[in-house]
């Protein structure tokens, strides 16, 4: 479904992704782990088409099409969904309106009529129940005054309503207590099917206890340093990321070590800009 | 004031039949001549476009407008409000449906009525112009203790071309102690869209009274609209002024509220949307004279095309007005590369023990919000319109008359070139 080849991405003068290769077959769940500043969120944002990221080399193919040539909204229409690490608050735009506008935009793209108001509300209510969200949420502004946990649930709710074919969830588990984590994981598992793929970007393997991935990749300094099955995540949890970075012995990686200084700069920059982190 | 303009006004005044022998008008004219109209060099008038005045005939429009105005031309009435319509500032009984509200007296002011407060500040010079020329207006007297929360609707229709004559809407609104009143005031154009309108509204709210005043400026695309509103609040009085500026080529509103009684409260809620080459300028001054009074002021303005939208919110806390609590939230949104937005909070404090918060922002649409909506599949245009809508909504939502709010929301949606996609929101 998704094929990323030799992807190089820069943010300003910083090279964040440095020749990333990754293939996500249809129906699989892949976890992408890695230390701070390794490029995980950049990857998620590039896939969704956020401005400010310059692709300097490489390609991303989605269903045989050049994903990078599509506008963000076209990617959404084609079934790509980004779950934000920091969902944006939009006071004055209510949740139910956004959900409906988003769903109708997608339907319009596929030549379908607008969703029936009654069916739509039933659909949303059903998904809200799954996400253990209160009815009052519908009339509130998008993420307005939501707690961190509520924002993340809202992201998953949107995902369940839009039913994307490729969901990229950027640290959807961060800031969740254990109960909320289970609810979110349950939401993600509901989406799992042979036709859909999920990319889970995460720091910790905690989420992977509940959403069991088919593959785990470790991103270090802008490229995949190691891939494996779910036991890789457990190993990382035990031994820390240093284990992967120290274990790199190929000559190519010596070159990467030379970039340590600029990577450190990236870290600093990302901390100042939650949107890019 | 340019010498040419001063001479023109003086000539028009001399030619106006109603002016002769009227001492009050002559005094107003004299005061105006002494002070002169403002120019763009005046600090509080620098955003307004005064040039169109040079082509105006200041004599009040007389006689029937070229295209007769019918009830169908007027905005849809709001339930339970008694409507009084004025064409070019003159009461039109045929287009009015005044049903008596107990305790509320509404009169036509054919003979110039004395203002409750003499005009003393130099920013109110257009009110002097109104006083010199106005031939009619609405005088609303509310008896103490009256409960008339859905009360009076005034519709001021400008129908005559500015070159032929001016429109001078005039309102004198006096609310007795403990009364509760709702007033809707609309300004629209019918027939010519190039009228000159100079409006003067004088409000007084007696102790313990509560007033909700809704103003909608929706005059024609080439109209020149000048406006002066003064209000004086007594002890424990509450006054809410909601204004929506939508129409006109050049609109200027000068608001001066005096919190003269202890614990009086004023809320000023202003929405202004300008596009094309419109100029919308508001200067709102709140003067805290008595102690423990409160001000809440919110402005949301959007400027698109080559428009200029300006809001100058000034709060003066006089000596002795301790315990003053004022909050200002002024926000402007630039929605075009050639548009201009000017948002300016000003505070002058002459006493201790006050709490004055102010926040002012002017900027473009938030890129993070925009990307969030795009990532959900909304097309760029819809996303931008939605965000503009959301920007205004917290102030529009304060309008407590549902029908009026819907009408304003529909007009705003139209202003934002948005009829279809936002329909569901309304």
Boltz contact constraints between the chains, C-beta under 6 A:
constraints:
  - contact:
      token1: [A, 48]
      token2: [B, 375]
      max_distance: 6.0
  - contact:
      token1: [A, 50]
      token2: [B, 371]
      max_distance: 6.0
  - contact:
      token1: [A, 72]
      token2: [B, 374]
      max_distance: 6.0
  - contact:
      token1: [A, 72]
      token2: [B, 375]
      max_distance: 6.0
  - contact:
      token1: [A, 73]
      token2: [B, 374]
      max_distance: 6.0
  - contact:
      token1: [A, 73]
      token2: [B, 377]
      max_distance: 6.0
  - contact:
      token1: [A, 73]
      token2: [B, 379]
      max_distance: 6.0
  - contact:
      token1: [A, 76]
      token2: [B, 375]
      max_distance: 6.0
  - contact:
      token1: [A, 76]
      token2: [B, 376]
      max_distance: 6.0
  - contact:
      token1: [A, 76]
      token2: [B, 377]
      max_distance: 6.0
  - contact:
      token1: [A, 77]
      token2: [B, 377]
      max_distance: 6.0
  - contact:
      token1: [A, 82]
      token2: [B, 375]
      max_distance: 6.0
  - contact:
      token1: [A, 88]
      token2: [B, 368]
      max_distance: 6.0
  - contact:
      token1: [A, 88]
      token2: [B, 369]
      max_distance: 6.0
  - contact:
      token1: [A, 88]
      token2: [B, 372]
      max_distance: 6.0
  - contact:
      token1: [A, 90]
      token2: [B, 369]
      max_distance: 6.0
  - contact:
      token1: [A, 92]
      token2: [B, 390]
      max_distance: 6.0
  - contact:
      token1: [A, 92]
      token2: [B, 393]
      max_distance: 6.0
  - contact:
      token1: [A, 93]
      token2: [B, 386]
      max_distance: 6.0
  - contact:
      token1: [A, 93]
      token2: [B, 390]
      max_distance: 6.0
  - contact:
      token1: [A, 101]
      token2: [B, 378]
      max_distance: 6.0
  - contact:
      token1: [A, 102]
      token2: [B, 376]
      max_distance: 6.0
  - contact:
      token1: [A, 102]
      token2: [B, 377]
      max_distance: 6.0
  - contact:
      token1: [A, 105]
      token2: [B, 377]
      max_distance: 6.0
  - contact:
      token1: [A, 105]
      token2: [B, 378]
      max_distance: 6.0
  - contact:
      token1: [A, 106]
      token2: [B, 377]
      max_distance: 6.0
  - contact:
      token1: [A, 275]
      token2: [B, 368]
      max_distance: 6.0
